[in-house]
Amino acid sequence: MGGFCYRTGMQITALMTDETVVGEIGARIRVLRLAEGIAQESLAERAGIRVGTLHNLESGRSVQLSSLLRVLRVIGNFAAINDLIPEAKPGPLLQLEMSRLAAKGTRQRAPRRTGGREP
């Protein structure tokens, strides 16, 4: 996908309205479906969604995120989710907290005192 805008020839940017971005995503899904030679009915059935839901998605209407994920999985583009939302790297505060928790889990109790008495 590479960020190319099928409708305008531009990349999706933060300056676009939500409606424009949703429309662009729908247009890209449609282009990907057609490139695979898959009919809407077939894709909807394989994805486990209604044809109307797929039509809404391709038309730029809001649909449930799970519907988008199902469609991406069927058309073989599910890995694009990693580009959309990269794995978060822990910041310094979280790393410090994680190291504290790890150290706390490895601590051992001191041997029990017998009250100074010799056996």
C-alpha positions as CSV (number, residue, x, y, z in Angstrom):
1,M,0.0,0.0,0.0
2,G,2.8,2.4,0.8
3,G,0.6,5.4,1.7
4,F,-0.4,6.1,-1.9
5,C,-3.9,7.7,-2.2
6,Y,-5.9,6.0,-4.9
7,R,-8.4,8.8,-5.2
8,T,-6.1,11.8,-5.1
9,G,-2.6,10.4,-5.8
10,M,-1.5,11.7,-2.4
11,Q,-0.6,10.1,0.9
12,I,-3.0,10.1,3.8
13,T,-2.0,12.8,6.2
14,A,-3.1,14.1,9.6
15,L,-4.5,17.2,7.8
16,M,-7.3,15.1,6.2
17,T,-10.7,14.8,7.9
18,D,-11.6,11.5,9.5
19,E,-14.3,11.0,6.8
20,T,-11.7,11.5,4.0
21,V,-9.3,8.9,5.6
22,V,-12.2,6.4,6.1
23,G,-13.1,6.9,2.4
24,E,-9.6,6.4,1.3
25,I,-9.2,3.2,3.3
26,G,-12.5,2.0,1.7
27,A,-11.2,2.8,-1.7
28,R,-7.9,1.0,-1.1
29,I,-9.8,-2.1,0.2
30,R,-11.9,-2.1,-3.0
31,V,-8.8,-1.8,-5.2
32,L,-7.1,-4.6,-3.3
33,R,-10.2,-6.8,-3.7
34,L,-10.5,-6.1,-7.4
35,A,-6.7,-6.7,-7.9
36,E,-7.3,-10.2,-6.4
37,G,-10.3,-10.7,-8.6
38,I,-12.6,-11.4,-5.7
39,A,-16.3,-10.5,-5.9
40,Q,-17.9,-8.6,-3.0
41,E,-20.2,-11.5,-2.2
42,S,-17.3,-14.0,-2.1
43,L,-15.1,-11.7,0.1
44,A,-17.9,-11.0,2.5
45,E,-18.7,-14.7,2.8
46,R,-15.0,-15.6,3.4
47,A,-14.6,-12.8,5.9
48,G,-17.8,-13.8,7.8
49,I,-19.4,-10.4,7.3
50,R,-22.5,-9.2,5.4
51,V,-22.2,-7.9,1.9
52,G,-23.7,-4.7,3.1
53,T,-21.0,-4.3,5.6
54,L,-18.3,-4.8,2.9
55,H,-20.2,-2.3,0.6
56,N,-20.2,0.2,3.5
57,L,-16.5,-0.3,4.1
58,E,-15.6,0.2,0.4
59,S,-17.9,3.2,0.2
60,G,-16.1,5.0,3.1
61,R,-18.8,4.5,5.7
62,S,-17.8,3.5,9.3
63,V,-17.8,-0.2,10.1
64,Q,-16.6,-2.1,13.1
65,L,-12.9,-2.5,13.3
66,S,-13.3,-6.3,13.5
67,S,-14.9,-6.2,10.0
68,L,-11.9,-4.4,8.6
69,L,-9.6,-6.9,10.2
70,R,-11.5,-9.8,8.8
71,V,-11.4,-8.3,5.3
72,L,-7.7,-7.6,5.5
73,R,-7.0,-11.2,6.7
74,V,-8.9,-12.6,3.7
75,I,-7.2,-10.4,1.1
76,G,-3.8,-11.2,2.5
77,N,-3.0,-7.8,3.8
78,F,-3.3,-8.3,7.5
79,A,0.3,-7.6,8.2
80,A,-0.4,-4.0,7.2
81,I,-1.7,-3.5,10.8
82,N,1.9,-3.5,11.9
83,D,2.6,-0.5,9.7
84,L,-0.6,1.2,11.0
85,I,0.2,0.7,14.6
86,P,3.8,-0.2,15.3
87,E,4.7,-2.1,18.5
88,A,5.2,0.3,21.3
89,K,8.7,0.4,22.8
90,P,8.8,0.9,26.6
91,G,9.9,4.3,27.7
92,P,12.5,4.9,30.4
93,L,9.9,5.1,33.2
94,L,8.3,1.8,32.2
95,Q,11.7,0.2,31.8
96,L,12.6,1.3,35.4
97,E,9.4,-0.1,36.8
98,M,9.8,-3.4,34.9
99,S,13.4,-3.8,36.3
100,R,12.1,-3.0,39.8
101,L,9.4,-5.7,39.4
102,A,11.9,-8.2,38.1
103,A,14.3,-7.5,41.0
104,K,11.4,-7.8,43.5
105,G,10.5,-11.2,42.0
106,T,14.0,-12.5,42.4
107,R,14.6,-11.5,46.0
108,Q,15.0,-14.2,48.6
109,R,14.1,-14.1,52.2
110,A,16.8,-14.0,54.8
111,P,17.2,-17.2,56.8
112,R,14.9,-17.2,59.9
113,R,16.6,-16.3,63.1
114,T,16.5,-18.7,65.9
115,G,16.5,-16.1,68.6
116,G,20.3,-16.3,69.2
117,R,20.0,-19.9,70.6
118,E,22.5,-22.5,69.6
119,P,21.1,-25.9,68.7
